[in-house]
Amino acid sequence: MRSCSISPTPSCACSCPGADALHSASTTAFTRQRAALLIGGYALGLGGMIYLKGLYLSEDRYFLILLVPAALLGLTRRYIIDFLPFIALMLGYEELRGVAHIIRPDPYYTPQIDIDKFLFNGTIPTVWLQGKLWSGHVEWWEKVLDVLLHLHFIVPPTILFLVWLWDRTRYYRFAITILVLSYAGAIGFALWPAAPPWMASQHHVIPHVTQIASRISSVQVGGAKVTSSGSWIVEHLSRNASAAVPSLHAAYSFTVVLMAFTISRKLVWIAIPYAIAMWFTIVFFAEHYVSDAIIGVALAAVVWVVVGRIVPRTWFAGPFPAPLASARGAPTSPSGREPPGR
């Protein structure tokens, strides 16, 4: 029977499976130093960006925010290689979203209204909710919901970043899912341009509702007014006010739930309330009809299954080394040295 010992020196050439597993678990351990670098770096990046540019955290800005903890962990190069293509492709989606409006500038108004009325016995949920809850001026809890609304793209890449630290294979699967979902949505916007409730109200197709998000343009941070202007890149992208079907707010949040199921069942208890709150917000704020959200969730489910079957057959199936294995702050061996392999 072959024996194997784990040497504390980098010269160990042992290939014992038990030693490999122990080494992998050790180098990817989440130490206090790594936690401090991750949390502190994220707080520094996020706080600095909000202070300098406001709460409009577009894809390009969020890439820079996550670059801070990646740099502090010593993973700058690997982070740029893995995340820059994803962010660039997401910005490409944003442009195609605007191109869809150029191709089909005249949106449909009544089909989604008819579906909501069919589902809710003649009632339009947005009109009903605003009749019950909207007071005519912004309440504190509506500001909270507005922040939640702006998180619809921020939450997925945050999860992607945390998953990436431990498992690049899973990161690629999740990132490809978000990209396919986004581009499928852009195709939907071109094939079926749909007016959201606030636009239908402006054209007197439905009773009056308020686009509540547009009423919340700034917040107070430490007594200073923080605006929400877009980045230079985003300001030069084509716009589309009628990109309502499918609802990617609903689709992204449901994808977060699916990702949580594959990561940890405990996270599901956070992901589900987040998704429900997002769905409520987009309907109450007159950004989407319920039918828009249902179509978005259905699209997300289909994309999740399709990507899950295709990715394992491609290069993205890995295996890949975990970035955290080469990050700063690795646990030390009993002798006070870092584990072999660094």
BALOBA-1460 file (C-alpha; in Angstrom, 3 decimals):
// residues 342
<rec num="1" residu="m" x="0.000" y="0.000" z="0.000"/>
<rec num="2" residu="r" x="1.436" y="3.378" z="-0.969"/>
<rec num="3" residu="s" x="1.998" y="5.837" z="1.822"/>
<rec num="4" residu="c" x="2.052" y="9.578" z="1.561"/>
<rec num="5" residu="s" x="3.139" y="12.365" z="3.827"/>
<rec num="6" residu="i" x="2.300" y="16.034" z="3.505"/>
<rec num="7" residu="s" x="5.456" y="18.096" z="3.561"/>
<rec num="8" residu="p" x="5.282" y="21.712" z="4.741"/>
<rec num="9" residu="t" x="7.752" y="22.732" z="2.046"/>
<rec num="10" residu="p" x="6.886" y="23.694" z="-1.537"/>
<rec num="11" residu="s" x="9.107" y="20.889" z="-2.822"/>
<rec num="12" residu="c" x="6.570" y="18.218" z="-1.954"/>
<rec num="13" residu="a" x="5.647" y="16.260" z="-5.075"/>
<rec num="14" residu="c" x="3.104" y="14.026" z="-3.397"/>
<rec num="15" residu="s" x="0.077" y="13.143" z="-5.519"/>
<rec num="16" residu="c" x="-1.930" y="11.394" z="-2.824"/>
<rec num="17" residu="p" x="-5.667" y="12.221" z="-3.301"/>
<rec num="18" residu="g" x="-6.053" y="12.872" z="0.407"/>
<rec num="19" residu="a" x="-3.193" y="15.327" z="0.369"/>
<rec num="20" residu="d" x="-4.597" y="17.090" z="-2.705"/>
<rec num="21" residu="a" x="-8.006" y="17.471" z="-1.050"/>
<rec num="22" residu="l" x="-6.455" y="18.768" z="2.162"/>
<rec num="23" residu="h" x="-4.287" y="21.222" z="0.232"/>
<rec num="24" residu="s" x="-7.258" y="22.476" z="-1.820"/>
<rec num="25" residu="a" x="-9.431" y="22.947" z="1.268"/>
<rec num="26" residu="s" x="-6.614" y="24.784" z="3.020"/>
<rec num="27" residu="t" x="-5.765" y="27.226" z="0.225"/>
<rec num="28" residu="t" x="-9.407" y="28.126" z="-0.438"/>
<rec num="29" residu="a" x="-10.269" y="28.608" z="3.229"/>
<rec num="30" residu="f" x="-11.924" y="31.929" z="4.011"/>
<rec num="31" residu="t" x="-9.643" y="33.381" z="6.679"/>
<rec num="32" residu="r" x="-10.276" y="36.493" z="8.751"/>
<rec num="33" residu="q" x="-7.737" y="38.407" z="6.687"/>
<rec num="34" residu="r" x="-9.466" y="37.430" z="3.451"/>
<rec num="35" residu="a" x="-12.853" y="38.356" z="4.910"/>
<rec num="36" residu="a" x="-11.483" y="41.748" z="5.941"/>
<rec num="37" residu="l" x="-9.993" y="42.348" z="2.486"/>
<rec num="38" residu="l" x="-13.212" y="41.293" z="0.751"/>
<rec num="39" residu="i" x="-15.665" y="43.197" z="2.944"/>
<rec num="40" residu="g" x="-13.426" y="46.220" z="3.395"/>
<rec num="41" residu="g" x="-12.600" y="46.391" z="-0.304"/>
<rec num="42" residu="y" x="-16.255" y="46.106" z="-1.308"/>
<rec num="43" residu="a" x="-17.297" y="48.778" z="1.187"/>
<rec num="44" residu="l" x="-14.528" y="51.057" z="-0.061"/>
<rec num="45" residu="g" x="-15.412" y="50.529" z="-3.720"/>
<rec num="46" residu="l" x="-19.175" y="50.820" z="-3.240"/>
<rec num="47" residu="g" x="-19.006" y="53.764" z="-0.850"/>
<rec num="48" residu="g" x="-16.545" y="55.638" z="-3.030"/>
<rec num="49" residu="m" x="-18.603" y="55.094" z="-6.175"/>
<rec num="50" residu="i" x="-21.853" y="56.199" z="-4.530"/>
<rec num="51" residu="y" x="-20.163" y="59.269" z="-3.035"/>
<rec num="52" residu="l" x="-18.576" y="60.266" z="-6.352"/>
<rec num="53" residu="k" x="-21.229" y="59.182" z="-8.857"/>
<rec num="54" residu="g" x="-24.478" y="58.499" z="-6.995"/>
<rec num="55" residu="l" x="-26.728" y="55.463" z="-6.771"/>
<rec num="56" residu="y" x="-26.832" y="54.743" z="-10.518"/>
<rec num="57" residu="l" x="-24.600" y="51.667" z="-10.420"/>
<rec num="58" residu="s" x="-24.373" y="50.658" z="-14.068"/>
<rec num="59" residu="e" x="-22.480" y="47.622" z="-15.318"/>
<rec num="60" residu="d" x="-19.240" y="49.511" z="-15.971"/>
<rec num="61" residu="r" x="-19.299" y="51.204" z="-12.582"/>
<rec num="62" residu="y" x="-19.999" y="47.972" z="-10.775"/>
<rec num="63" residu="f" x="-17.061" y="46.338" z="-12.555"/>
<rec num="64" residu="l" x="-14.840" y="49.004" z="-10.971"/>
<rec num="65" residu="i" x="-16.451" y="48.498" z="-7.562"/>
<rec num="66" residu="l" x="-15.711" y="44.764" z="-7.558"/>
<rec num="67" residu="l" x="-12.208" y="45.450" z="-8.851"/>
<rec num="68" residu="v" x="-11.313" y="46.954" z="-5.462"/>
<rec num="69" residu="p" x="-11.770" y="43.774" z="-3.342"/>
<rec num="70" residu="a" x="-10.279" y="41.709" z="-6.166"/>
<rec num="71" residu="a" x="-7.170" y="43.904" z="-6.149"/>
<rec num="72" residu="l" x="-6.843" y="43.773" z="-2.365"/>
<rec num="73" residu="l" x="-7.022" y="39.978" z="-2.545"/>
<rec num="74" residu="g" x="-4.291" y="40.010" z="-5.178"/>
<rec num="75" residu="l" x="-6.576" y="38.737" z="-7.936"/>
<rec num="76" residu="t" x="-6.627" y="41.761" z="-10.262"/>
<rec num="77" residu="r" x="-5.441" y="40.011" z="-13.424"/>
<rec num="78" residu="r" x="-7.694" y="36.968" z="-13.051"/>
<rec num="79" residu="y" x="-10.684" y="39.187" z="-12.216"/>
<rec num="80" residu="i" x="-10.204" y="41.365" z="-15.307"/>
<rec num="81" residu="i" x="-9.804" y="38.315" z="-17.558"/>
<rec num="82" residu="d" x="-13.000" y="36.684" z="-16.266"/>
<rec num="83" residu="f" x="-15.250" y="39.680" z="-15.656"/>
<rec num="84" residu="l" x="-14.359" y="42.241" z="-18.329"/>
<rec num="85" residu="p" x="-15.873" y="40.154" z="-21.181"/>
<rec num="86" residu="f" x="-19.028" y="39.634" z="-19.107"/>
<rec num="87" residu="i" x="-19.406" y="43.355" z="-18.391"/>
<rec num="88" residu="a" x="-18.648" y="44.283" z="-22.008"/>
<rec num="89" residu="l" x="-21.273" y="41.839" z="-23.265"/>
<rec num="90" residu="m" x="-23.813" y="43.205" z="-20.775"/>
<rec num="91" residu="l" x="-23.176" y="46.703" z="-22.117"/>
<rec num="92" residu="g" x="-23.661" y="45.231" z="-25.584"/>
<rec num="93" residu="y" x="-27.043" y="43.978" z="-24.439"/>
<rec num="94" residu="e" x="-27.914" y="47.473" z="-23.190"/>
<rec num="95" residu="e" x="-27.172" y="48.878" z="-26.655"/>
<rec num="96" residu="l" x="-29.221" y="46.163" z="-28.380"/>
<rec num="97" residu="r" x="-32.042" y="46.969" z="-25.992"/>
<rec num="98" residu="g" x="-32.030" y="50.478" z="-27.454"/>
<rec num="99" residu="v" x="-31.662" y="49.212" z="-31.012"/>
<rec num="100" residu="a" x="-34.839" y="47.186" z="-30.483"/>
<rec num="101" residu="h" x="-36.701" y="50.468" z="-30.006"/>
<rec num="102" residu="i" x="-35.217" y="51.855" z="-33.219"/>
<rec num="103" residu="i" x="-36.400" y="48.759" z="-35.086"/>
<rec num="104" residu="r" x="-39.872" y="48.733" z="-33.489"/>
<rec num="105" residu="p" x="-40.605" y="52.217" z="-32.102"/>
<rec num="106" residu="d" x="-44.370" y="51.751" z="-31.671"/>
<rec num="107" residu="p" x="-45.216" y="49.602" z="-28.620"/>
<rec num="108" residu="y" x="-48.280" y="47.484" z="-27.957"/>
<rec num="109" residu="y" x="-50.553" y="48.746" z="-25.188"/>
<rec num="110" residu="t" x="-53.544" y="46.470" z="-24.759"/>
<rec num="111" residu="p" x="-52.439" y="42.781" z="-24.874"/>
<rec num="112" residu="q" x="-50.659" y="42.858" z="-21.506"/>
<rec num="113" residu="i" x="-53.542" y="44.819" z="-20.003"/>
<rec num="114" residu="d" x="-56.015" y="42.205" z="-21.221"/>
<rec num="115" residu="i" x="-53.903" y="39.402" z="-19.715"/>
<rec num="116" residu="d" x="-53.751" y="41.115" z="-16.328"/>
<rec num="117" residu="k" x="-57.494" y="41.738" z="-16.380"/>
<rec num="118" residu="f" x="-58.086" y="38.086" z="-17.257"/>
<rec num="119" residu="l" x="-55.837" y="36.924" z="-14.409"/>
<rec num="120" residu="f" x="-57.313" y="39.295" z="-11.816"/>
<rec num="121" residu="n" x="-61.019" y="39.333" z="-12.630"/>
<rec num="122" residu="g" x="-61.051" y="42.589" z="-14.542"/>
<rec num="123" residu="t" x="-58.614" y="44.403" z="-12.244"/>
<rec num="124" residu="i" x="-55.247" y="45.852" z="-13.263"/>
<rec num="125" residu="p" x="-52.952" y="45.131" z="-10.277"/>
<rec num="126" residu="t" x="-50.838" y="48.271" z="-10.789"/>
<rec num="127" residu="v" x="-53.899" y="50.518" z="-10.700"/>
<rec num="128" residu="w" x="-55.293" y="48.674" z="-7.665"/>
<rec num="129" residu="l" x="-52.019" y="48.795" z="-5.712"/>
<rec num="130" residu="q" x="-51.440" y="52.481" z="-6.323"/>
<rec num="131" residu="g" x="-55.035" y="53.216" z="-5.370"/>
<rec num="132" residu="k" x="-54.439" y="51.499" z="-2.031"/>
<rec num="133" residu="l" x="-50.821" y="52.439" z="-1.274"/>
<rec num="134" residu="w" x="-49.717" y="55.529" z="-3.222"/>
<rec num="135" residu="s" x="-50.325" y="58.711" z="-1.251"/>
<rec num="136" residu="g" x="-49.182" y="61.152" z="-3.923"/>
<rec num="137" residu="h" x="-45.792" y="61.782" z="-2.344"/>
<rec num="138" residu="v" x="-42.833" y="59.505" z="-1.684"/>
<rec num="139" residu="e" x="-42.801" y="57.683" z="1.653"/>
<rec num="140" residu="w" x="-39.686" y="56.277" z="3.330"/>
<rec num="141" residu="w" x="-40.579" y="52.691" z="2.495"/>
<rec num="142" residu="e" x="-40.999" y="53.588" z="-1.162"/>
<rec num="143" residu="k" x="-37.430" y="54.914" z="-1.130"/>
<rec num="144" residu="v" x="-36.379" y="51.512" z="0.187"/>
<rec num="145" residu="l" x="-38.219" y="49.823" z="-2.676"/>
<rec num="146" residu="d" x="-36.530" y="52.192" z="-5.128"/>
<rec num="147" residu="v" x="-33.125" y="51.054" z="-3.864"/>
<rec num="148" residu="l" x="-34.310" y="47.461" z="-4.296"/>
<rec num="149" residu="l" x="-35.363" y="48.263" z="-7.860"/>
<rec num="150" residu="h" x="-31.861" y="49.513" z="-8.646"/>
<rec num="151" residu="l" x="-30.380" y="46.281" z="-7.277"/>
<rec num="152" residu="h" x="-31.871" y="44.216" z="-10.080"/>
<rec num="153" residu="f" x="-28.554" y="44.088" z="-11.925"/>
<rec num="154" residu="i" x="-26.290" y="44.569" z="-8.884"/>
<rec num="155" residu="v" x="-27.314" y="41.415" z="-7.010"/>
<rec num="156" residu="p" x="-26.508" y="38.883" z="-9.790"/>
<rec num="157" residu="p" x="-22.904" y="40.069" z="-10.392"/>
<rec num="158" residu="t" x="-22.319" y="40.231" z="-6.641"/>
<rec num="159" residu="i" x="-23.281" y="36.574" z="-6.416"/>
<rec num="160" residu="l" x="-21.149" y="35.865" z="-9.480"/>
<rec num="161" residu="f" x="-18.139" y="37.473" z="-7.794"/>
<rec num="162" residu="l" x="-18.518" y="35.491" z="-4.588"/>
<rec num="163" residu="v" x="-19.037" y="32.237" z="-6.496"/>
<rec num="164" residu="w" x="-16.058" y="33.049" z="-8.732"/>
<rec num="165" residu="l" x="-13.726" y="33.171" z="-5.746"/>
<rec num="166" residu="w" x="-14.353" y="29.485" z="-4.993"/>
<rec num="167" residu="d" x="-15.654" y="27.940" z="-8.209"/>
<rec num="168" residu="r" x="-14.890" y="29.380" z="-11.643"/>
<rec num="169" residu="t" x="-16.804" y="26.588" z="-13.369"/>
<rec num="170" residu="r" x="-20.014" y="27.550" z="-11.598"/>
<rec num="171" residu="y" x="-19.236" y="31.216" z="-12.222"/>
<rec num="172" residu="y" x="-19.071" y="30.615" z="-15.988"/>
<rec num="173" residu="r" x="-22.368" y="28.716" z="-15.917"/>
<rec num="174" residu="f" x="-24.105" y="31.520" z="-13.990"/>
<rec num="175" residu="a" x="-22.566" y="34.309" z="-16.105"/>
<rec num="176" residu="i" x="-23.549" y="32.625" z="-19.369"/>
<rec num="177" residu="t" x="-27.084" y="32.206" z="-18.020"/>
<rec num="178" residu="i" x="-27.355" y="35.938" z="-17.301"/>
<rec num="179" residu="l" x="-25.961" y="36.808" z="-20.735"/>
<rec num="180" residu="v" x="-28.255" y="34.454" z="-22.650"/>
<rec num="181" residu="l" x="-31.219" y="35.687" z="-20.622"/>
<rec num="182" residu="s" x="-30.356" y="39.316" z="-21.359"/>
<rec num="183" residu="y" x="-29.893" y="38.854" z="-25.098"/>
<rec num="184" residu="a" x="-33.070" y="36.764" z="-25.291"/>
<rec num="185" residu="g" x="-34.808" y="39.678" z="-23.599"/>
<rec num="186" residu="a" x="-33.409" y="42.102" z="-26.190"/>
<rec num="187" residu="i" x="-34.819" y="39.897" z="-28.944"/>
<rec num="188" residu="g" x="-38.162" y="39.943" z="-27.149"/>
<rec num="189" residu="f" x="-38.105" y="43.742" z="-26.981"/>
<rec num="190" residu="a" x="-37.651" y="43.872" z="-30.762"/>
<rec num="191" residu="l" x="-40.298" y="41.273" z="-31.542"/>
<rec num="192" residu="w" x="-42.864" y="42.545" z="-29.045"/>
<rec num="193" residu="p" x="-42.358" y="46.168" z="-27.956"/>
<rec num="194" residu="a" x="-44.659" y="46.692" z="-25.002"/>
<rec num="195" residu="a" x="-45.636" y="49.834" z="-23.155"/>
<rec num="196" residu="p" x="-45.277" y="49.677" z="-19.365"/>
<rec num="197" residu="p" x="-48.189" y="50.804" z="-17.167"/>
<rec num="198" residu="w" x="-46.872" y="54.336" z="-16.625"/>
<rec num="199" residu="m" x="-46.695" y="54.867" z="-20.400"/>
<rec num="200" residu="a" x="-50.168" y="53.422" z="-20.913"/>
<rec num="201" residu="s" x="-51.435" y="55.841" z="-18.272"/>
<rec num="202" residu="q" x="-49.841" y="58.812" z="-20.043"/>
<rec num="203" residu="h" x="-51.710" y="57.808" z="-23.215"/>
<rec num="204" residu="h" x="-54.960" y="57.343" z="-21.256"/>
<rec num="205" residu="v" x="-55.181" y="53.641" z="-22.027"/>
<rec num="206" residu="i" x="-55.511" y="52.802" z="-18.313"/>
<rec num="207" residu="p" x="-56.517" y="54.951" z="-15.317"/>
<rec num="208" residu="h" x="-53.875" y="57.299" z="-13.951"/>
<rec num="209" residu="v" x="-50.831" y="55.720" z="-12.292"/>
<rec num="210" residu="t" x="-47.531" y="57.307" z="-11.285"/>
<rec num="211" residu="q" x="-44.073" y="56.194" z="-12.329"/>
<rec num="212" residu="i" x="-42.873" y="56.289" z="-8.752"/>
<rec num="213" residu="a" x="-39.206" y="55.618" z="-9.542"/>
<rec num="214" residu="s" x="-39.055" y="58.839" z="-11.557"/>
<rec num="215" residu="r" x="-40.191" y="60.742" z="-8.463"/>
<rec num="216" residu="i" x="-37.174" y="59.502" z="-6.512"/>
<rec num="217" residu="s" x="-34.173" y="61.088" z="-8.216"/>
<rec num="218" residu="s" x="-31.862" y="61.609" z="-5.252"/>
<rec num="219" residu="v" x="-31.239" y="60.697" z="-1.629"/>
<rec num="220" residu="q" x="-29.531" y="62.303" z="1.325"/>
<rec num="221" residu="v" x="-26.255" y="60.802" z="2.552"/>
<rec num="222" residu="g" x="-24.652" y="62.542" z="5.509"/>
<rec num="223" residu="g" x="-26.555" y="65.702" z="4.706"/>
<rec num="224" residu="a" x="-25.286" y="65.754" z="1.120"/>
<rec num="225" residu="k" x="-27.511" y="65.255" z="-1.881"/>
<rec num="226" residu="v" x="-26.472" y="62.204" z="-3.893"/>
<rec num="227" residu="t" x="-27.840" y="62.140" z="-7.410"/>
<rec num="228" residu="s" x="-28.332" y="59.141" z="-9.677"/>
<rec num="229" residu="s" x="-26.863" y="60.123" z="-13.042"/>
<rec num="230" residu="g" x="-25.659" y="57.471" z="-15.469"/>
<rec num="231" residu="s" x="-22.045" y="56.828" z="-16.422"/>
<rec num="232" residu="w" x="-20.505" y="58.288" z="-19.574"/>
<rec num="233" residu="i" x="-20.830" y="54.928" z="-21.342"/>
<rec num="234" residu="v" x="-24.447" y="54.405" z="-20.326"/>
<rec num="235" residu="e" x="-25.378" y="57.961" z="-21.309"/>
<rec num="236" residu="h" x="-24.209" y="57.178" z="-24.866"/>
<rec num="237" residu="l" x="-26.219" y="53.972" z="-25.207"/>
<rec num="238" residu="s" x="-29.505" y="53.893" z="-27.077"/>
<rec num="239" residu="r" x="-32.594" y="54.127" z="-24.864"/>
<rec num="240" residu="n" x="-35.774" y="52.087" z="-24.865"/>
<rec num="241" residu="a" x="-38.709" y="53.100" z="-22.690"/>
<rec num="242" residu="s" x="-40.897" y="50.269" z="-23.997"/>
<rec num="243" residu="a" x="-38.679" y="47.315" z="-23.066"/>
<rec num="244" residu="a" x="-41.270" y="45.739" z="-20.797"/>
<rec num="245" residu="v" x="-41.846" y="42.216" z="-22.159"/>
<rec num="246" residu="p" x="-40.233" y="40.125" z="-20.867"/>
<rec num="247" residu="s" x="-39.559" y="41.757" z="-17.513"/>
<rec num="248" residu="l" x="-35.853" y="41.249" z="-16.850"/>
<rec num="249" residu="h" x="-36.349" y="42.621" z="-13.348"/>
<rec num="250" residu="a" x="-38.471" y="39.532" z="-12.708"/>
<rec num="251" residu="a" x="-36.192" y="37.262" z="-14.744"/>
<rec num="252" residu="y" x="-32.951" y="38.276" z="-12.997"/>
<rec num="253" residu="s" x="-34.466" y="37.990" z="-9.530"/>
<rec num="254" residu="f" x="-35.841" y="34.531" z="-10.292"/>
<rec num="255" residu="t" x="-32.417" y="33.522" z="-11.608"/>
<rec num="256" residu="v" x="-31.003" y="34.631" z="-8.255"/>
<rec num="257" residu="v" x="-33.363" y="32.153" z="-6.587"/>
<rec num="258" residu="l" x="-32.193" y="29.378" z="-8.919"/>
<rec num="259" residu="m" x="-28.548" y="30.218" z="-8.234"/>
<rec num="260" residu="a" x="-29.226" y="30.179" z="-4.505"/>
<rec num="261" residu="f" x="-30.668" y="26.669" z="-4.751"/>
<rec num="262" residu="t" x="-27.418" y="25.399" z="-6.274"/>
<rec num="263" residu="i" x="-25.180" y="27.202" z="-3.760"/>
<rec num="264" residu="s" x="-26.870" y="26.727" z="-0.396"/>
<rec num="265" residu="r" x="-30.422" y="26.011" z="0.661"/>
<rec num="266" residu="k" x="-29.983" y="28.577" z="3.441"/>
<rec num="267" residu="l" x="-29.534" y="31.301" z="0.823"/>
<rec num="268" residu="v" x="-32.910" y="30.402" z="-0.657"/>
<rec num="269" residu="w" x="-34.598" y="31.903" z="2.406"/>
<rec num="270" residu="i" x="-33.015" y="35.229" z="1.447"/>
<rec num="271" residu="a" x="-33.391" y="34.902" z="-2.331"/>
<rec num="272" residu="i" x="-37.121" y="34.128" z="-2.340"/>
<rec num="273" residu="p" x="-38.177" y="37.206" z="-0.298"/>
<rec num="274" residu="y" x="-35.854" y="39.305" z="-2.468"/>
<rec num="275" residu="a" x="-37.530" y="38.052" z="-5.639"/>
<rec num="276" residu="i" x="-41.044" y="38.523" z="-4.267"/>
<rec num="277" residu="a" x="-40.195" y="42.060" z="-3.144"/>
<rec num="278" residu="m" x="-38.796" y="42.811" z="-6.614"/>
<rec num="279" residu="w" x="-41.926" y="41.513" z="-8.336"/>
<rec num="280" residu="f" x="-44.140" y="43.573" z="-6.036"/>
<rec num="281" residu="t" x="-42.045" y="46.698" z="-6.631"/>
<rec num="282" residu="i" x="-42.070" y="46.578" z="-10.430"/>
<rec num="283" residu="v" x="-45.854" y="46.219" z="-10.446"/>
<rec num="284" residu="f" x="-46.536" y="48.818" z="-7.745"/>
<rec num="285" residu="f" x="-44.098" y="51.327" z="-9.288"/>
<rec num="286" residu="a" x="-45.925" y="50.965" z="-12.654"/>
<rec num="287" residu="e" x="-42.792" y="49.608" z="-14.376"/>
<rec num="288" residu="h" x="-44.400" y="46.298" z="-15.380"/>
<rec num="289" residu="y" x="-47.671" y="44.426" z="-15.506"/>
<rec num="290" residu="v" x="-47.951" y="41.099" z="-13.710"/>
<rec num="291" residu="s" x="-48.017" y="39.357" z="-17.090"/>
<rec num="292" residu="d" x="-44.638" y="40.926" z="-17.941"/>
<rec num="293" residu="a" x="-43.194" y="39.383" z="-14.780"/>
<rec num="294" residu="i" x="-44.709" y="35.966" z="-15.489"/>
<rec num="295" residu="i" x="-43.172" y="35.932" z="-18.970"/>
<rec num="296" residu="g" x="-39.833" y="37.009" z="-17.504"/>
<rec num="297" residu="v" x="-39.852" y="34.218" z="-14.918"/>
<rec num="298" residu="a" x="-40.796" y="31.654" z="-17.572"/>
<rec num="299" residu="l" x="-37.962" y="32.835" z="-19.834"/>
<rec num="300" residu="a" x="-35.484" y="32.629" z="-16.946"/>
<rec num="301" residu="a" x="-36.539" y="29.055" z="-16.196"/>
<rec num="302" residu="v" x="-36.103" y="27.990" z="-19.830"/>
<rec num="303" residu="v" x="-32.694" y="29.663" z="-20.147"/>
<rec num="304" residu="w" x="-31.538" y="28.088" z="-16.864"/>
<rec num="305" residu="v" x="-32.370" y="24.596" z="-18.100"/>
<rec num="306" residu="v" x="-30.924" y="25.075" z="-21.603"/>
<rec num="307" residu="v" x="-27.645" y="26.622" z="-20.426"/>
<rec num="308" residu="g" x="-27.367" y="23.972" z="-17.719"/>
<rec num="309" residu="r" x="-27.429" y="21.273" z="-20.383"/>
<rec num="310" residu="i" x="-25.105" y="22.937" z="-22.883"/>
<rec num="311" residu="v" x="-22.321" y="24.402" z="-20.705"/>
<rec num="312" residu="p" x="-21.137" y="21.019" z="-19.281"/>
<rec num="313" residu="r" x="-20.275" y="19.988" z="-22.869"/>
<rec num="314" residu="t" x="-18.063" y="23.015" z="-23.510"/>
<rec num="315" residu="w" x="-14.698" y="24.414" z="-22.404"/>
<rec num="316" residu="f" x="-16.501" y="26.328" z="-19.664"/>
<rec num="317" residu="a" x="-17.099" y="23.056" z="-17.801"/>
<rec num="318" residu="g" x="-13.532" y="23.225" z="-16.490"/>
<rec num="319" residu="p" x="-12.121" y="22.193" z="-14.130"/>
<rec num="320" residu="f" x="-10.445" y="25.471" z="-13.208"/>
<rec num="321" residu="p" x="-8.348" y="26.449" z="-10.187"/>
<rec num="322" residu="a" x="-10.217" y="28.538" z="-7.640"/>
<rec num="323" residu="p" x="-8.995" y="32.164" z="-7.617"/>
<rec num="324" residu="l" x="-9.195" y="32.149" z="-3.822"/>
<rec num="325" residu="a" x="-6.466" y="29.482" z="-3.745"/>
<rec num="326" residu="s" x="-3.924" y="32.094" z="-4.856"/>
<rec num="327" residu="a" x="-5.404" y="35.050" z="-2.958"/>
<rec num="328" residu="r" x="-3.715" y="36.971" z="-0.181"/>
<rec num="329" residu="g" x="-4.435" y="35.985" z="3.396"/>
<rec num="330" residu="a" x="-4.081" y="32.212" z="2.997"/>
<rec num="331" residu="p" x="-4.165" y="30.179" z="6.209"/>
<rec num="332" residu="t" x="-0.768" y="29.265" z="7.649"/>
<rec num="333" residu="s" x="0.441" y="25.815" z="8.564"/>
<rec num="334" residu="p" x="1.221" y="24.919" z="12.189"/>
<rec num="335" residu="s" x="4.850" y="25.850" z="11.487"/>
<rec num="336" residu="g" x="3.750" y="29.375" z="10.659"/>
<rec num="337" residu="r" x="4.296" y="29.009" z="6.909"/>
<rec num="338" residu="e" x="1.692" y="29.347" z="4.206"/>
<rec num="339" residu="p" x="0.444" y="26.052" z="2.730"/>
<rec num="340" residu="p" x="2.387" y="24.631" z="-0.215"/>
<rec num="341" residu="g" x="1.488" y="25.771" z="-3.694"/>
<rec num="342" residu="r" x="1.507" y="29.529" z="-3.267"/>
